[in-house]
Amino acid sequence: MENNKISVGLDIGTTKIVAMIGRKNEYGKAEILGIGKSKSLGVHRGVVNNITQTIQSIQQAVQEAEAEAGLKIKEVTVGIAGQHIRSLQHSDYITRPNSELVIDEEDIDKLINQVHKLVMLPGEEIIHVLPQEYKVDGQGEIKEPIGMYGGRLEANFHVVVGQVSSIRNIGRCVKSSGLGLEGITLEPLASANAVLSQEEKEAGVALIDIGGGTTDLAVFKDGIIRHTAVIPFGGNVITEDIKEGCSIIEKQAELLKIKFGSAWPGENKDNEIVSIPGLRGREPKEITLKNLSKIIHARVVEIIEQVYVEIKNYGHEEQKKKLIAGIVLTGGGAQLKHLKQLVEYITGMDTRIGYPNEHLAGDSDDDIASPLFATAVGLVMDGLKRQERKRIEKEPEVEESLNEVSEEAQSADEEVVSQPKKERKSFLDKLTERVKDFLDNAE
């Protein structure tokens, strides 16, 4: 099997690091060949804070995946998240010198390049520029302006911003693990690609990915991403609270949460008790499940309420922006019992648990289709998409200067892409190149 047909997703999370190797099967679905996971020790709230430990964890996960797939991994697509990610709305316009000519790719590139010149806070960098809709000469709600006539082209953009140093640290870890950097993707976008259907994105949906250290949100409407946010706490704070509230060690708290935890206190009877072995010769501790779920409930409510504030920030309460498909929960935290009911109760929105089987081959292992691996599956898909673009580009060298809207915004118009056109370089590809250059020069 050729190595250029496979893609590797590397999800560097707060609790676990997952390396996943996949390829496209003949039906265009992603077939997972190998998967490796290791405990993530050097990451806090989605940000690398110990390079040496992170490198060890990455190598361990990669070796496991390589062993299962029987392949050597050369390059990976990594996800980026963390509390430093923020997003803003921005609108910009260009005046075209000649309105007799139709609008083409270059005009759009010019507009997007202009957005990249936005002045950011020191140490911040634009990660994604996602066009929402365009206006041509004041006529609004245009999804694809290419081929139209007009003198003034404007657009609303969703701009995602992150910290340069955090992005570089991730690049550093990947490189020092002996791997090439194929691409960098925002994790909420990767998860969304893995678990959401096109219909949901059209109808309007909020994807909530509850990870160990962060909770990521991505809001879609009319097939376009409208809002992203990273909330700086996830499953770990629940475990912390159980640990403090019950005076037990972290490992026990984590097991309690997974095995007996529920987000809805009313479910447990008062007399349900779990006994936990004491530390070295001490008496065992008895904990009532009711208390356990009260602790979990308090924390989960807090997380969901913060996410709901972000959904309202997007404007969910306006009729036109209503999210008809409601909420999809994914990530390891989505496996908490009765979470769906609680989220529906707090937000009043329809909720389902999202499994990343939307684009997986039919015979995939059930383990892989767990919400736990949504981001990794999304990153594999992103890598496969990137490779297809590279294969299209294999024809004569394309002008390097062009820059492309991130693929997410384009996946909605894949039908249009059939005529051969110059591939625009996604901004993320440029970011990846910049990170690579920086690392090469820093050696």
C-alpha positions in Angstrom: 0.0 0.0 0.0 1.4 3.4 -0.9 2.2 5.6 2.0 0.9 8.7 0.3 -2.7 7.4 0.5 -2.8 7.3 4.3 -3.2 10.1 6.7 -2.5 10.3 10.4 -4.4 12.4 12.9 -2.7 13.4 16.1 -5.0 14.6 18.8 -2.9 16.1 21.6 -5.4 16.4 24.4 -5.2 17.2 28.1 -5.9 13.6 29.3 -4.8 11.5 26.3 -2.8 11.7 23.1 -4.3 9.7 20.2 -2.5 8.8 17.0 -4.9 7.4 14.3 -3.9 6.1 10.9 -6.6 6.0 8.2 -7.1 5.9 4.5 -10.0 6.3 2.1 -11.7 3.1 1.0 -13.3 2.7 -2.4 -16.5 4.2 -1.2 -14.8 7.4 -0.1 -15.2 6.6 3.6 -12.4 6.7 6.1 -11.0 3.3 7.1 -9.0 3.3 10.3 -6.0 1.1 10.1 -4.4 1.6 13.4 -4.9 3.6 16.6 -2.6 4.3 19.5 -3.3 6.2 22.7 -1.1 7.2 25.6 -1.7 9.2 28.8 -1.0 12.8 28.2 1.2 14.3 30.9 2.6 17.5 29.6 -0.6 19.2 28.5 -2.8 21.5 30.7 -6.2 22.8 29.4 -5.3 22.0 25.9 -1.9 23.9 26.0 1.5 22.1 26.1 3.3 23.0 29.3 5.9 20.2 29.4 7.6 19.6 26.1 9.7 16.5 27.2 6.7 14.7 28.6 4.5 15.5 25.6 7.2 14.2 23.2 7.3 10.9 25.1 3.5 10.6 25.0 3.4 11.3 21.3 6.0 8.7 20.5 4.3 6.1 22.6 0.9 6.7 20.9 2.5 6.8 17.4 4.4 3.5 18.1 1.2 1.8 19.2 -0.6 3.0 16.1 2.3 1.9 13.8 2.4 -1.5 15.4 -1.3 -2.0 14.8 -1.2 -0.8 11.2 2.1 -2.3 10.3 3.2 1.1 8.8 5.8 3.7 9.5 4.3 7.2 10.1 6.1 10.1 8.5 3.7 13.1 8.8 0.7 14.0 11.0 -2.1 16.4 11.0 -2.4 17.9 14.5 -5.3 19.6 16.2 -5.0 22.8 18.1 -7.3 23.9 21.0 -6.8 25.5 24.4 -8.0 28.5 26.3 -6.0 30.9 24.2 -8.3 30.4 21.2 -10.8 33.1 20.6 -12.9 34.1 17.6 -14.3 37.4 16.3 -16.6 38.6 13.5 -15.1 41.0 11.0 -16.4 42.5 7.8 -14.2 43.8 5.1 -14.5 45.0 1.5 -12.4 45.6 -1.7 -13.2 47.9 -4.5 -12.4 46.3 -7.9 -10.6 48.4 -10.4 -12.6 47.0 -13.3 -16.3 46.1 -12.8 -16.6 45.0 -16.4 -14.8 41.7 -15.5 -16.4 39.0 -13.4 -15.3 38.4 -9.9 -12.8 35.5 -9.7 -10.7 33.6 -7.2 -8.1 36.4 -7.1 -10.6 39.0 -5.9 -11.6 36.7 -3.1 -7.9 36.0 -2.2 -7.3 39.7 -2.1 -10.2 40.2 0.3 -9.1 37.4 2.5 -5.5 38.6 2.5 -6.8 41.9 3.7 -8.4 40.3 6.7 -5.0 38.7 7.5 -3.6 42.2 8.0 -6.0 42.8 10.9 -4.0 44.1 13.9 -4.0 41.4 16.6 -3.0 41.6 20.3 0.8 41.0 20.7 1.6 37.3 20.5 -1.6 36.4 18.7 -2.0 35.0 15.2 -4.9 34.4 12.9 -5.5 30.6 12.5 -8.6 30.5 10.3 -10.4 33.1 8.2 -13.8 31.7 7.4 -16.0 33.7 5.0 -19.7 33.8 6.1 -21.5 35.4 3.2 -20.6 37.9 0.6 -22.2 41.2 -0.7 -21.7 42.4 -4.2 -22.5 46.1 -4.7 -24.7 46.1 -1.7 -26.6 43.0 -2.7 -26.4 40.6 0.3 -26.7 36.9 1.2 -24.5 35.7 -1.7 -22.8 32.4 -0.9 -20.5 32.2 -4.0 -19.7 35.5 -5.7 -17.4 34.0 -8.3 -18.6 34.7 -11.8 -20.7 37.7 -10.8 -20.3 41.3 -12.0 -19.7 44.1 -9.4 -17.4 46.9 -8.3 -17.5 46.4 -4.6 -17.0 43.0 -3.0 -17.5 42.7 0.7 -17.9 39.8 3.1 -18.4 38.9 6.7 -15.7 36.8 8.2 -15.4 34.5 11.2 -11.8 34.9 12.3 -10.2 32.5 14.7 -7.2 33.7 16.6 -4.7 31.8 18.8 -1.4 32.3 20.6 1.7 32.0 18.4 3.8 30.5 21.1 1.3 27.7 21.8 1.0 26.8 18.1 4.8 26.7 17.9 5.2 24.6 21.0 2.9 22.0 19.4 4.9 22.1 16.2 8.0 21.7 18.3 6.7 18.6 20.1 5.7 17.0 16.8 9.0 17.7 15.2 11.1 16.5 18.1 9.1 13.3 18.1 10.6 12.7 14.7 7.4 13.5 12.7 6.6 15.9 9.9 3.8 18.4 10.2 1.3 17.9 7.5 -1.3 20.3 8.8 -2.7 22.2 11.7 -6.5 22.3 12.3 -8.7 23.8 14.9 -10.0 20.9 17.0 -13.7 22.0 17.2 -13.7 22.0 13.4 -12.1 18.6 13.2 -14.7 17.1 15.6 -17.5 18.8 13.7 -16.4 17.2 10.5 -16.4 13.8 12.1 -19.8 13.8 13.8 -22.1 16.2 12.1 -24.1 15.5 9.0 -24.5 18.1 6.2 -28.3 18.4 7.0 -27.5 19.4 10.6 -25.0 22.0 9.5 -27.7 23.4 7.2 -30.4 23.4 9.7 -28.2 25.0 12.4 -26.4 23.0 15.1 -24.0 23.6 18.0 -21.3 21.0 18.5 -20.1 20.7 22.1 -16.9 18.7 22.5 -16.3 18.0 26.2 -12.6 17.0 26.5 -10.5 16.5 29.5 -9.1 20.0 29.8 -11.3 22.1 27.6 -14.8 22.2 26.1 -14.9 23.2 22.5 -17.9 24.7 20.7 -18.6 25.1 17.0 -21.8 26.6 15.7 -23.0 25.9 12.2 -26.0 27.4 10.3 -26.8 27.3 6.5 -23.8 24.9 6.1 -21.3 27.5 7.2 -19.4 27.7 10.5 -20.7 30.8 12.4 -19.0 30.7 15.8 -16.3 28.9 17.7 -15.2 29.1 21.3 -13.0 27.2 23.6 -14.1 27.1 27.3 -11.1 26.4 29.6 -12.5 23.5 31.5 -13.7 20.0 30.8 -13.9 16.6 32.4 -10.9 17.2 34.6 -12.5 19.7 36.8 -15.3 17.2 37.5 -12.7 14.6 38.6 -10.9 17.3 40.7 -14.2 18.2 42.5 -14.9 14.5 43.3 -11.4 14.1 44.6 -11.7 17.1 46.9 -15.4 16.5 47.8 -14.8 12.9 48.7 -11.2 13.1 49.9 -10.0 10.4 47.6 -7.1 10.1 45.1 -7.5 11.2 41.5 -7.4 7.7 40.1 -10.3 6.6 42.3 -12.2 9.8 41.5 -11.9 9.2 37.8 -13.1 5.6 38.1 -16.0 6.7 40.3 -17.0 9.3 37.7 -16.9 6.9 34.8 -18.5 3.9 36.5 -21.1 5.4 38.8 -21.2 9.0 37.9 -24.5 10.7 36.7 -25.2 14.3 35.9 -28.7 14.0 37.3 -28.9 13.7 41.1 -32.6 12.7 41.2 -31.7 9.3 39.7 -30.0 7.8 42.7 -31.6 6.4 45.8 -30.3 7.6 49.1 -29.1 4.2 50.1 -26.8 3.5 47.1 -23.3 3.4 48.4 -19.9 2.7 46.9 -17.1 1.6 49.2 -13.6 2.8 48.2 -10.5 1.1 49.6 -8.5 3.4 52.0 -4.9 4.3 51.4 -2.4 1.8 52.9 -4.0 0.4 56.0 -6.7 3.0 56.5 -10.4 2.3 56.7 -12.3 2.1 53.4 -14.4 5.2 52.5 -18.1 5.0 51.9 -19.6 7.4 49.4 -23.3 7.7 48.5 -24.0 7.9 44.8 -26.4 10.7 45.5 -23.6 12.9 46.8 -21.4 11.8 43.9 -23.9 12.9 41.3 -24.6 16.1 43.2 -20.9 17.0 42.9 -20.9 16.1 39.2 -24.2 17.9 38.5 -22.9 21.2 40.0 -19.8 21.2 37.8 -21.5 20.0 34.6 -24.2 22.7 35.0 -21.4 25.3 35.2 -19.8 24.0 32.0 -23.1 23.8 30.1 -24.1 27.3 31.2 -20.9 28.8 29.9 -21.3 27.0 26.6 -24.9 28.3 26.4 -23.7 31.8 26.9 -21.5 31.4 23.8 -24.4 29.9 21.8 -26.4 33.0 22.8 -23.5 35.2 21.8 -23.8 33.7 18.3 -27.4 34.9 18.3 -29.4 31.6 18.7 -32.3 33.6 20.0 -32.9 35.5 16.8 -35.5 33.8 14.5 -33.2 33.7 11.5 -30.2 32.3 13.5 -32.2 29.6 15.3 -30.3 26.3 15.6 -33.0 23.9 14.5 -30.9 20.7 14.9 -30.1 21.7 18.5 -27.0 20.5 20.2 -24.6 17.5 19.5 -22.4 16.4 22.4 -19.2 14.6 21.7 -15.7 14.1 23.3 -15.0 11.8 26.3 -17.2 13.9 28.6 -20.2 13.2 26.5 -20.3 9.6 27.9 -21.5 10.8 31.3 -24.8 9.3 32.2 -28.0 11.4 31.8 -25.9 14.3 30.4 -28.2 14.6 27.4 -31.3 15.1 29.6 -29.5 17.7 31.7 -28.3 19.7 28.6 -31.9 19.6 27.2 -33.2 20.8 30.5 -30.7 23.8 30.8 -30.8 24.9 27.2 -34.3 23.8 26.0 -32.6 22.6 22.8 -32.8 19.1 21.2 -29.7 17.2 22.1 -28.0 14.0 20.8 -24.7 12.3 21.5 -22.4 12.5 18.5 -20.5 9.4 17.4 -17.8 9.9 14.7 -19.3 7.3 12.4 -20.6 9.9 9.9 -17.6 9.2 7.5 -16.2 6.0 8.8 -16.1 2.8 6.9 -19.0 0.5 7.8 -17.0 -2.3 9.3 -15.1 0.0 11.7 -14.5 -1.1 15.3 -17.1 0.1 17.7 -14.3 1.4 19.9 -13.2 3.9 17.2 -16.8 5.2 16.8 -16.8 6.3 20.4 -17.2 10.1 21.1 -13.8 9.9 22.7 -12.1 9.7 19.3 -14.2 12.3 17.5 -11.3 14.8 17.2 -8.8 12.1 16.0 -11.2 10.9 13.3 -11.8 14.4 12.2 -8.1 15.1 12.0 -7.6 11.9 9.9 -10.3 13.1 7.5 -8.7 16.5 7.3 -5.4 15.0 6.4 -7.1 12.8 3.7 -8.8 15.9 2.3 -5.5 17.8 2.3 -3.8 15.0 0.4 -6.5 15.0 -2.3 -5.8 18.7 -2.8 -2.1 18.1 -3.0 -2.8 15.4 -5.7 -4.8 17.9 -7.7 -1.9 20.3 -7.3 0.6 17.7 -8.5 0.0 19.1 -12.0 2.3 22.1 -12.9 3.4 24.2 -9.9 0.6 26.5 -8.8 1.3 30.1 -7.9 2.5 30.1 -4.4 1.2 33.5 -3.5 -2.4 32.4 -3.6 -4.1 31.8 -0.4 -7.2 29.9 0.3 -10.2 30.0 2.5 -10.1 27.2 4.9 -11.6 24.0 3.4 -14.4 23.9 5.8 -16.1 26.8 4.2 -15.7 25.2 0.9 -16.8 21.7 1.7 -20.4 23.0 1.3 -19.7 23.9 -2.3 -17.9 20.8 -3.4 -20.2 20.3 -6.4 -19.0 23.7 -7.8 -15.4 22.6 -7.7 -15.6 20.2 -10.6 -14.2 22.6 -13.2 -10.4 22.6 -12.9 -9.3 25.7 -11.0 -6.2 27.0 -9.3 -6.2 25.5 -5.8 -6.0 28.3 -3.3 -3.6 27.6 -0.5 -5.6 27.3 2.7 -4.4 29.7 5.4 -3.8 26.8 7.6 -1.3 25.4 5.1 0.5 28.7 5.2 0.4 28.7 9.0 1.8 25.1 8.9 4.6 26.3 6.6 5.4 29.2 8.8 5.6 27.0 11.9 7.8 24.6 9.9 10.1 27.4 8.8 10.3 28.8 12.3 11.2 25.4 13.7 13.8 24.9 11.0 15.4 28.2 11.7 15.3 27.8 15.4 17.3 24.6 15.4 
